[in-house]
Amino acid sequence: MGKLRLGRISYTNIWPITYFFDEDKFKNEVDFIPQVPSQLNRKMSEGKIDIGAISSFAYADQAGKYVLLPNLSVSSYGTVGSISLFLKTDLNDVANKKIALTNTSDTSVNLLKIILEKHIGGKPKYIRMAPQLDKMMEVADAALLIGDEALLAGKENERTKQYQVIDLGCEWLKRTNHWMTFAVYAVRREVLSQSPELLYKIYNELINSKKVGSEKLNLIINESISRFGGSYDFWNQYFSGLSYDFSTEQIEGLKYYYKMAVQIGVLEKEPEIEVVDFDKLMLQFTNR
Ligand SMILES: C=C(O[C@@H]1C=C(C(=O)O)C=C[C@H]1O)C(=O)O
Protein backbone atom coordinates (compact mmCIF):
# COMPACT_ATOMS: atom_id res chain seq x y z
CA MET A 1 0.00 0.00 0.00
CA GLY A 2 1.21 3.56 -0.80
CA LYS A 3 1.03 6.49 1.55
CA LEU A 4 -2.04 6.91 3.73
CA ARG A 5 -3.98 10.06 2.96
CA LEU A 6 -5.06 11.98 6.06
CA GLY A 7 -7.72 14.70 5.88
CA ARG A 8 -7.52 17.76 8.10
CA ILE A 9 -10.30 20.34 8.55
CA SER A 10 -8.98 23.68 7.31
CA TYR A 11 -10.77 25.62 10.08
CA THR A 12 -9.38 26.86 13.38
CA ASN A 13 -11.90 24.79 15.34
CA ILE A 14 -9.77 21.67 14.86
CA TRP A 15 -6.45 23.18 16.05
CA PRO A 16 -6.75 21.85 19.61
CA ILE A 17 -6.43 18.39 18.02
CA THR A 18 -4.07 19.08 15.11
CA TYR A 19 -1.81 21.98 16.11
CA PHE A 20 0.82 19.86 17.85
CA PHE A 21 0.59 16.91 15.44
CA ASP A 22 4.15 16.31 14.24
CA GLU A 23 3.64 15.86 10.50
CA ASP A 24 7.39 15.48 9.90
CA LYS A 25 7.34 12.18 11.78
CA PHE A 26 5.07 10.79 9.05
CA LYS A 27 6.43 12.46 5.96
CA ASN A 28 7.32 9.17 4.22
CA GLU A 29 4.10 7.43 5.11
CA VAL A 30 1.30 10.00 5.11
CA ASP A 31 -0.02 12.72 2.80
CA PHE A 32 -1.85 15.50 4.60
CA ILE A 33 -4.92 16.97 2.93
CA PRO A 34 -6.33 20.20 4.43
CA GLN A 35 -9.85 21.00 3.16
CA VAL A 36 -13.21 22.35 4.30
CA PRO A 37 -15.43 19.61 5.77
CA SER A 38 -17.70 19.02 2.74
CA GLN A 39 -14.62 18.44 0.53
CA LEU A 40 -13.15 16.02 3.05
CA ASN A 41 -16.47 14.16 3.14
CA ARG A 42 -16.58 13.90 -0.64
CA LYS A 43 -12.95 12.82 -1.02
CA MET A 44 -13.32 10.19 1.67
CA SER A 45 -16.44 8.80 -0.03
CA GLU A 46 -14.57 8.69 -3.34
CA GLY A 47 -11.69 6.77 -1.74
CA LYS A 48 -9.25 9.69 -2.13
CA ILE A 49 -8.78 10.10 1.63
CA ASP A 50 -8.24 7.16 3.99
CA ILE A 51 -8.52 8.66 7.42
CA GLY A 52 -9.28 11.95 9.13
CA ALA A 53 -11.87 14.38 10.37
CA ILE A 54 -15.17 14.47 8.49
CA SER A 55 -18.65 15.83 9.19
CA SER A 56 -20.49 13.54 11.61
CA PHE A 57 -23.33 13.46 9.06
CA ALA A 58 -20.98 11.99 6.44
CA TYR A 59 -20.17 9.02 8.67
CA ALA A 60 -23.87 8.11 8.73
CA ASP A 61 -24.35 8.85 5.08
CA GLN A 62 -21.65 6.32 4.14
CA ALA A 63 -22.91 3.79 6.70
CA GLY A 64 -20.68 0.77 7.08
CA LYS A 65 -17.74 2.05 5.04
CA TYR A 66 -15.93 3.79 7.91
CA VAL A 67 -15.08 3.10 11.52
CA LEU A 68 -14.63 5.91 14.07
CA LEU A 69 -11.49 6.69 16.06
CA PRO A 70 -12.11 6.77 19.83
CA ASN A 71 -11.84 9.90 22.01
CA LEU A 72 -11.81 12.38 19.14
CA SER A 73 -14.53 14.73 17.87
CA VAL A 74 -15.52 18.37 17.55
CA SER A 75 -18.58 18.71 19.79
CA SER A 76 -20.40 21.18 22.00
CA TYR A 77 -22.94 21.20 24.77
CA GLY A 78 -24.71 24.40 23.79
CA THR A 79 -23.02 27.41 22.20
CA VAL A 80 -20.40 26.60 19.53
CA GLY A 81 -19.51 30.10 18.38
CA SER A 82 -18.93 29.08 14.76
CA ILE A 83 -22.12 27.40 13.55
CA SER A 84 -24.24 30.48 12.97
CA LEU A 85 -27.49 31.30 11.24
CA PHE A 86 -27.66 34.97 10.25
CA LEU A 87 -31.26 36.17 9.86
CA LYS A 88 -33.09 39.18 8.50
CA THR A 89 -36.13 38.44 10.69
CA ASP A 90 -36.81 35.90 13.43
CA LEU A 91 -36.42 32.13 13.22
CA ASN A 92 -40.14 31.27 13.02
CA ASP A 93 -40.51 33.70 10.16
CA VAL A 94 -37.56 32.53 8.06
CA ALA A 95 -38.61 28.91 8.63
CA ASN A 96 -40.89 29.26 5.61
CA LYS A 97 -38.70 31.50 3.50
CA LYS A 98 -35.47 31.15 1.57
CA ILE A 99 -32.29 30.05 3.32
CA ALA A 100 -28.75 30.04 1.93
CA LEU A 101 -26.60 27.18 3.21
CA THR A 102 -22.82 27.17 3.14
CA ASN A 103 -21.42 24.59 0.75
CA THR A 104 -18.64 23.74 3.23
CA SER A 105 -20.83 21.83 5.71
CA ASP A 106 -22.83 18.63 5.85
CA THR A 107 -23.57 18.24 9.57
CA SER A 108 -24.76 21.76 10.33
CA VAL A 109 -26.78 22.06 7.13
CA ASN A 110 -28.83 19.05 8.21
CA LEU A 111 -28.93 20.20 11.83
CA LEU A 112 -30.56 23.41 10.64
CA LYS A 113 -33.05 21.42 8.55
CA ILE A 114 -33.97 19.35 11.62
CA ILE A 115 -34.55 22.47 13.72
CA LEU A 116 -36.57 24.25 11.03
CA GLU A 117 -38.61 21.32 9.75
CA LYS A 118 -38.96 19.03 12.79
CA HIS A 119 -38.98 21.46 15.69
CA ILE A 120 -40.57 24.52 14.11
CA GLY A 121 -42.64 22.75 11.45
CA GLY A 122 -41.38 25.04 8.68
CA LYS A 123 -40.79 24.30 5.03
CA PRO A 124 -38.16 26.69 3.73
CA LYS A 125 -36.50 26.76 0.32
CA TYR A 126 -32.80 26.01 0.50
CA ILE A 127 -30.01 27.13 -1.72
CA ARG A 128 -26.41 25.94 -1.30
CA MET A 129 -23.80 28.62 -1.82
CA ALA A 130 -20.18 29.56 -1.26
CA PRO A 131 -19.79 31.00 2.25
CA GLN A 132 -20.05 34.73 1.55
CA LEU A 133 -22.59 36.38 3.79
CA ASP A 134 -23.26 39.44 1.59
CA LYS A 135 -23.92 37.37 -1.51
CA MET A 136 -26.04 34.88 0.43
CA MET A 137 -28.18 37.64 1.91
CA GLU A 138 -28.73 39.15 -1.54
CA VAL A 139 -30.77 36.08 -2.48
CA ALA A 140 -32.01 34.68 0.83
CA ASP A 141 -33.67 35.67 4.11
CA ALA A 142 -31.17 33.82 6.27
CA ALA A 143 -27.73 32.31 5.79
CA LEU A 144 -25.87 29.50 7.52
CA LEU A 145 -22.11 29.77 7.94
CA ILE A 146 -19.68 27.51 9.78
CA GLY A 147 -16.05 27.56 10.84
CA ASP A 148 -13.82 30.57 10.27
CA GLU A 149 -16.33 32.19 7.92
CA ALA A 150 -18.91 32.13 10.73
CA LEU A 151 -16.39 33.54 13.20
CA LEU A 152 -15.34 36.38 10.89
CA ALA A 153 -18.88 37.25 9.80
CA GLY A 154 -19.96 37.15 13.45
CA LYS A 155 -17.21 39.59 14.39
CA GLU A 156 -18.23 41.99 11.62
CA ASN A 157 -21.89 41.67 12.59
CA GLU A 158 -21.04 42.57 16.21
CA ARG A 159 -19.92 45.90 14.80
CA THR A 160 -22.72 46.51 12.28
CA LYS A 161 -25.54 44.73 14.15
CA GLN A 162 -27.03 44.08 10.72
CA TYR A 163 -28.49 40.62 11.35
CA GLN A 164 -29.86 38.53 14.17
CA VAL A 165 -27.58 35.57 14.84
CA ILE A 166 -28.57 32.14 16.13
CA ASP A 167 -25.96 29.68 17.35
CA LEU A 168 -27.10 26.21 16.27
CA GLY A 169 -25.36 24.43 19.15
CA CYS A 170 -27.28 26.62 21.58
CA GLU A 171 -30.53 26.11 19.69
CA TRP A 172 -30.02 22.31 19.63
CA LEU A 173 -29.38 22.21 23.38
CA LYS A 174 -32.46 24.33 24.09
CA ARG A 175 -34.69 22.11 22.01
CA THR A 176 -33.28 18.63 22.78
CA ASN A 177 -31.08 18.92 25.86
CA HIS A 178 -28.41 17.02 23.95
CA TRP A 179 -24.77 17.43 23.04
CA MET A 180 -24.05 17.97 19.38
CA THR A 181 -21.09 16.39 17.58
CA PHE A 182 -20.13 18.23 14.40
CA ALA A 183 -17.03 16.34 13.33
CA VAL A 184 -15.72 12.84 13.98
CA TYR A 185 -12.48 11.11 13.06
CA ALA A 186 -13.11 8.20 10.72
CA VAL A 187 -11.01 5.64 8.92
CA ARG A 188 -11.91 3.60 5.86
CA ARG A 189 -12.64 0.07 7.01
CA GLU A 190 -10.02 -1.53 4.74
CA VAL A 191 -7.21 0.47 6.40
CA LEU A 192 -7.80 -1.53 9.61
CA SER A 193 -6.54 -4.68 7.93
CA GLN A 194 -4.12 -3.08 5.45
CA SER A 195 -2.21 -0.66 7.70
CA PRO A 196 -3.12 -1.33 11.34
CA GLU A 197 0.31 -0.36 12.67
CA LEU A 198 0.47 2.96 10.87
CA LEU A 199 -3.13 3.67 11.83
CA TYR A 200 -2.22 3.10 15.48
CA LYS A 201 0.80 5.39 15.19
CA ILE A 202 -1.32 8.15 13.64
CA TYR A 203 -3.98 7.68 16.30
CA ASN A 204 -1.43 7.96 19.12
CA GLU A 205 0.01 11.10 17.56
CA LEU A 206 -3.49 12.62 17.36
CA ILE A 207 -4.21 11.79 21.00
CA ASN A 208 -0.84 13.15 22.07
CA SER A 209 -1.36 16.30 20.01
CA LYS A 210 -4.78 16.77 21.62
CA LYS A 211 -3.24 16.40 25.09
CA VAL A 212 -0.51 18.95 24.40
CA GLY A 213 -3.13 21.18 22.74
CA SER A 214 -5.15 21.34 25.95
CA GLU A 215 -2.03 21.93 28.08
CA LYS A 216 -0.71 24.66 25.77
CA LEU A 217 -3.96 26.19 24.61
CA ASN A 218 -2.36 29.62 25.12
CA LEU A 219 -0.04 28.98 22.13
CA ILE A 220 -3.02 28.02 19.96
CA ILE A 221 -4.87 31.14 21.11
CA ASN A 222 -1.88 33.36 20.28
CA GLU A 223 -1.62 31.83 16.81
CA SER A 224 -5.37 32.41 16.27
CA ILE A 225 -4.99 36.06 17.30
CA SER A 226 -2.09 36.62 14.92
CA ARG A 227 -3.96 35.03 12.01
CA PHE A 228 -7.45 36.42 12.56
CA GLY A 229 -7.27 39.16 15.20
CA GLY A 230 -9.66 39.16 18.16
CA SER A 231 -8.86 39.15 21.86
CA TYR A 232 -7.33 36.45 24.04
CA ASP A 233 -10.63 36.15 25.92
CA PHE A 234 -12.58 35.70 22.70
CA TRP A 235 -10.48 32.73 21.53
CA ASN A 236 -10.18 31.28 24.99
CA GLN A 237 -13.94 31.25 25.30
CA TYR A 238 -14.31 29.81 21.78
CA PHE A 239 -11.98 26.86 22.32
CA SER A 240 -13.25 26.25 25.84
CA GLY A 241 -16.81 25.96 24.50
CA LEU A 242 -15.78 23.12 22.21
CA SER A 243 -15.20 19.57 23.37
CA TYR A 244 -12.81 17.29 21.53
CA ASP A 245 -13.90 14.13 23.35
CA PHE A 246 -16.16 11.39 22.11
CA SER A 247 -17.74 9.72 25.14
CA THR A 248 -21.19 8.52 26.14
CA GLU A 249 -22.85 11.94 26.19
CA GLN A 250 -21.52 13.02 22.80
CA ILE A 251 -22.48 9.66 21.30
CA GLU A 252 -25.99 9.94 22.76
CA GLY A 253 -26.42 13.39 21.23
CA LEU A 254 -25.15 12.16 17.89
CA LYS A 255 -27.52 9.19 17.89
CA TYR A 256 -30.41 11.52 18.56
CA TYR A 257 -29.30 13.77 15.69
CA TYR A 258 -29.17 10.74 13.35
CA LYS A 259 -32.64 9.70 14.47
CA MET A 260 -34.04 13.14 13.69
CA ALA A 261 -32.18 13.19 10.35
CA VAL A 262 -33.92 9.95 9.38
CA GLN A 263 -37.27 11.37 10.48
CA ILE A 264 -36.99 14.39 8.19
CA GLY A 265 -35.75 12.20 5.35
CA VAL A 266 -32.20 13.52 4.84
CA LEU A 267 -30.67 10.24 6.03
CA GLU A 268 -31.76 6.79 4.94
CA LYS A 269 -31.06 4.93 8.14
CA GLU A 270 -29.56 5.38 11.59
CA PRO A 271 -26.01 4.01 11.52
CA GLU A 272 -24.36 1.89 14.14
CA ILE A 273 -21.68 3.89 15.95
CA GLU A 274 -18.66 1.67 15.50
CA VAL A 275 -15.44 2.72 17.20
CA VAL A 276 -12.01 1.14 16.59
CA ASP A 277 -10.91 -1.12 19.44
CA PHE A 278 -7.14 -0.60 19.27
CA ASP A 279 -6.29 -3.22 21.90
CA LYS A 280 -8.09 -5.86 19.86
CA LEU A 281 -6.67 -4.59 16.57
CA MET A 282 -3.07 -4.61 17.82
CA LEU A 283 -3.50 -8.09 19.27
CA GLN A 284 -4.74 -9.37 15.90
CA PHE A 285 -1.85 -7.61 14.21
CA THR A 286 0.86 -9.06 16.45
CA ASN A 287 -0.67 -12.55 16.14
CA ARG A 288 -0.76 -12.73 12.40
C1 LIG B 1 -17.56 23.53 15.04
C2 LIG B 1 -17.55 23.39 13.75
O1 LIG B 1 -17.84 22.18 13.27
C3 LIG B 1 -17.64 21.81 11.93
C4 LIG B 1 -18.89 21.57 11.23
C5 LIG B 1 -19.01 20.63 10.24
C6 LIG B 1 -20.25 20.51 9.41
O2 LIG B 1 -21.18 21.28 9.63
O3 LIG B 1 -20.30 19.64 8.53
C7 LIG B 1 -17.93 19.76 10.01
C8 LIG B 1 -16.82 19.79 10.77
C9 LIG B 1 -16.68 20.68 11.94
O4 LIG B 1 -15.41 21.22 11.97
C10 LIG B 1 -17.26 24.54 12.87
O5 LIG B 1 -17.07 24.42 11.66
O6 LIG B 1 -17.16 25.63 13.37
The ligand as a Tripos MOL2 file, in Angstrom:
@<TRIPOS>MOLECULE
LIG
   16    16     1     0     0
SMALL
NO_CHARGES

@<TRIPOS>ATOM
      1 C1        -17.5610   23.5270   15.0450 C.2       1 LIG1
      2 C2        -17.5500   23.3930   13.7450 C.2       1 LIG1
      3 O1        -17.8440   22.1800   13.2750 O.3       1 LIG1
      4 C3        -17.6430   21.8090   11.9290 C.3       1 LIG1
      5 C4        -18.8950   21.5710   11.2280 C.2       1 LIG1
      6 C5        -19.0140   20.6310   10.2450 C.2       1 LIG1
      7 C6        -20.2500   20.5110    9.4100 C.2       1 LIG1
      8 O2        -21.1820   21.2830    9.6250 O.co2     1 LIG1
      9 O3        -20.3020   19.6430    8.5260 O.co2     1 LIG1
     10 C7        -17.9320   19.7640   10.0140 C.2       1 LIG1
     11 C8        -16.8170   19.7940   10.7680 C.2       1 LIG1
     12 C9        -16.6790   20.6750   11.9420 C.3       1 LIG1
     13 O4        -15.4100   21.2230   11.9700 O.3       1 LIG1
     14 C10       -17.2620   24.5430   12.8670 C.2       1 LIG1
     15 O5        -17.0730   24.4190   11.6630 O.co2     1 LIG1
     16 O6        -17.1640   25.6340   13.3750 O.co2     1 LIG1
@<TRIPOS>BOND
     1     1     2 2
     2     2     3 1
     3     2    14 1
     4     3     4 1
     5     4     5 1
     6     4    12 1
     7     5     6 2
     8     6     7 1
     9     6    10 1
    10     7     8 2
    11     7     9 1
    12    10    11 2
    13    11    12 1
    14    12    13 1
    15    14    15 2
    16    14    16 1
@<TRIPOS>SUBSTRUCTURE
     1 LIG1         1 GROUP 0 **** ****
